[in-house]
């Protein structure tokens, strides 16, 4: 496994003061087509119960995955869903979405992720889309102490392939949660795409003689096989996609290609063109 770059998640706050760890990529250097990975992990409700009240987005896709706890999603399109442990939720915000994500009152701790993907310039003003896995579930593969859950896209482990019901992410984006038992070895062939990322969320892994810890995002060579071992139960998110190599203009919840487009987004939101959150 050829690790090109190691990025460390940094403490941050978002929403109404939710404590997170973030790996930003708005400069387009290492994450493109992904823009940001946020990890929310706490057993203390004060760290997350204020949640993410109603806010807008334009020009991105948001992908939420929960390992522990739950959120209620609401948006101006009329979607109102409880997203619980083991579920994923995806929104292609396109020309504009207003939504909220609030922790469920029965959550005893929270561990989850929100990942932003960029959208091609030609698609940024498309109509919004929403999908989750609450009804369909997510397929899994287990082999020799390695357990892979296909969160988005198609994945192969030891010649067995699974396809997530979420298959329309921008830039051929795909995401898997991989859990490795102690003393087991993860082996996967080269992804064959330009962008491959691994975010360690539990334990640690060793690859090519180097040890990597939870909270580190590894930028991998897409033409190199993935081989890693661990001496403790460990978990990582594996992400792949095709970079856009397009200009990124970012301001808060809006990601466009030019400053003029950002000003248009702000004006449209202030003029009420994003709609209103459903009751």
Long-range contacts (C-beta under 8 A, 24 or more apart in sequence): 1-207, 1-208, 1-220, 1-224, 1-225, 1-226, 1-227, 1-228, 2-208, 2-220, 2-221, 2-224, 3-207, 3-208, 3-210, 3-212, 3-218, 3-219, 3-220, 3-221, 4-30, 4-219, 4-220, 4-221, 5-30, 5-218, 5-219, 6-212, 6-216, 6-217, 6-218, 6-219, 7-216, 7-217, 7-219, 8-215, 8-216, 8-217, 9-37, 9-39, 9-199, 9-215, 9-216, 9-217, 12-38, 14-38, 14-52, 15-50, 15-51, 15-52, 15-53, 15-55, 15-101, 16-50, 16-51, 16-52, 16-53, 17-50, 18-47, 18-48, 18-50, 18-51, 18-52, 19-47, 19-48, 21-215, 23-199, 23-217, 26-248, 26-250, 26-255, 27-248, 28-243, 28-245, 28-248, 30-219, 31-195, 31-197, 31-219, 32-118, 32-195, 32-243, 32-244, 32-245, 33-117, 33-118, 33-170, 33-171, 33-173, 33-195, 33-241, 33-242, 33-243, 33-244, 34-115, 34-116, 34-117, 34-118, 34-173, 34-195, 34-197, 34-239, 34-241, 35-60, 35-116, 35-117, 35-118, 35-248, 35-250, 35-255, 36-114, 36-115, 36-116, 37-113, 37-114, 37-115, 37-197, 37-199, 37-217, 37-237, 37-239, 38-113, 38-114, 38-115, 39-111, 39-112, 39-113, 39-199, 39-201, 39-215, 40-110, 40-111, 40-112, 40-113, 40-114, 41-110, 41-111, 41-112, 41-201, 42-109, 42-110, 42-111, 43-108, 43-109, 45-103, 45-107, 47-110, 48-103, 48-110, 49-103, 51-100, 51-101, 51-102, 51-103, 52-100, 52-101, 52-102, 53-100, 53-102, 54-98, 54-99, 54-100, 54-277, 55-98, 55-99, 55-100, 55-253, 56-96, 56-97, 56-98, 56-253, 56-254, 56-269, 56-274, 57-91, 57-93, 57-96, 57-97, 57-99, 57-253, 57-254, 58-93, 58-94, 58-95, 58-96, 58-97, 58-124, 58-253, 58-254, 58-255, 58-256, 58-265, 58-268, 58-269, 58-274, 59-93, 59-94, 59-118, 59-119, 59-124, 59-254, 59-255, 59-256, 59-261, 59-265, 60-93, 60-116, 60-117, 60-118, 60-119, 60-255, 61-90, 61-91, 61-92, 61-93, 61-116, 61-117, 61-118, 61-119, 61-169, 61-170, 61-173, 62-90, 62-91, 62-93, 62-114, 62-115, 62-116, 62-117, 63-88, 63-89, 63-90, 63-113, 63-114, 63-115, 63-116, 63-117, 63-151, 63-152, 63-169, 63-173, 63-175, 64-88, 64-89, 64-90, 64-101, 64-112, 64-113, 64-114, 64-115, 65-112, 65-113, 65-115, 65-151, 65-175, 65-177, 65-237, 66-110, 66-111, 66-112, 66-113, 67-111, 67-112, 67-177, 67-201, 68-109, 68-110, 68-111, 68-112, 69-103, 69-104, 69-107, 69-108, 69-109, 69-110, 69-111, 69-112, 70-103, 70-104, 70-106, 70-107, 71-101, 71-102, 71-103, 71-104, 71-112, 72-101, 72-102, 72-103, 72-104, 73-99, 73-100, 73-101, 73-132, 74-99, 74-100, 74-102, 74-277, 74-278, 75-99, 75-100, 75-128, 75-130, 75-277, 75-278, 76-274, 76-275, 76-276, 76-277, 76-278, 77-128, 77-130, 77-275, 77-278, 78-278, 79-130, 79-278, 80-278, 81-132, 81-134, 82-134, 83-132, 83-134, 84-134, 86-138, 86-149, 87-132, 87-133, 87-134, 87-138, 88-132, 88-133, 88-138, 88-151, 88-152, 88-164, 88-166, 88-175, 89-130, 89-131, 89-132, 89-133, 90-129, 90-130, 90-131, 90-132, 90-152, 90-166, 90-169, 91-128, 91-129, 91-130, 92-119, 92-126, 92-128, 92-129, 92-130, 92-168, 92-170, 93-128, 94-119, 94-123, 94-124, 94-125, 94-126, 94-127, 94-128, 94-129, 95-124, 95-125, 95-126, 95-127, 95-128, 96-128, 96-265, 96-268, 96-269, 96-273, 96-274, 96-275, 97-128, 97-274, 98-274, 98-275, 98-276, 98-277, 99-277, 100-277, 111-201, 113-199, 113-201, 113-237, 115-175, 115-239, 116-255, 117-169, 117-170, 117-171, 117-173, 117-241, 118-170, 118-171, 118-244, 118-246, 118-248, 118-255, 119-170, 119-255, 120-170, 120-171, 120-244, 120-246, 121-244, 121-246, 121-257, 123-170, 124-256, 124-257, 124-261, 129-168, 131-165, 131-166, 131-168, 133-164, 133-165, 133-166, 136-165, 138-164, 138-165, 139-163, 139-164, 144-184, 144-185, 145-180, 145-181, 145-183, 145-184, 145-185, 146-178, 146-179, 146-180, 146-181, 146-184, 146-185, 146-186, 147-178, 147-179, 147-180, 147-181, 148-176, 148-177, 148-178, 149-176, 149-177, 149-178, 150-176, 151-175, 151-176, 151-177, 151-237, 153-240, 156-188, 156-189, 157-188, 158-187, 169-241, 170-241, 171-241, 171-242, 171-243, 171-244, 172-240, 172-241, 172-242, 173-239, 173-240, 173-241, 174-239, 174-240, 174-241, 175-237, 175-238, 175-239, 176-237, 176-238, 177-235, 177-236, 177-237, 178-235, 178-236, 178-237, 178-238, 179-233, 179-234, 179-235, 180-205, 180-228, 180-230, 180-233, 180-234, 180-235, 180-236, 181-233, 182-230, 182-231, 182-232, 182-233, 183-229, 183-230, 183-231, 184-229, 184-230, 185-227, 185-228, 185-229, 186-226, 186-227, 186-228, 186-229, 187-225, 187-226, 187-227, 188-225, 188-226, 188-227, 189-225, 189-226, 190-222, 190-223, 190-224, 190-225, 190-226, 191-220, 191-222, 191-226, 191-240, 192-222, 192-223, 193-222, 193-240, 193-241, 193-242, 194-222, 194-242, 194-243, 195-222, 195-239, 195-240, 195-241, 195-242, 195-243, 196-220, 196-221, 196-222, 196-226, 196-238, 196-239, 196-240, 197-237, 197-238, 197-239, 197-240, 198-226, 198-236, 198-237, 198-238, 198-239, 199-236, 199-237, 199-239, 200-234, 200-235, 200-236, 201-235, 201-236, 201-237, 202-233, 202-234, 202-235, 202-236, 203-230, 203-232, 203-233, 203-234, 203-235, 204-230, 204-231, 204-232, 204-234, 205-229, 205-230, 205-234, 205-236, 206-230, 206-231
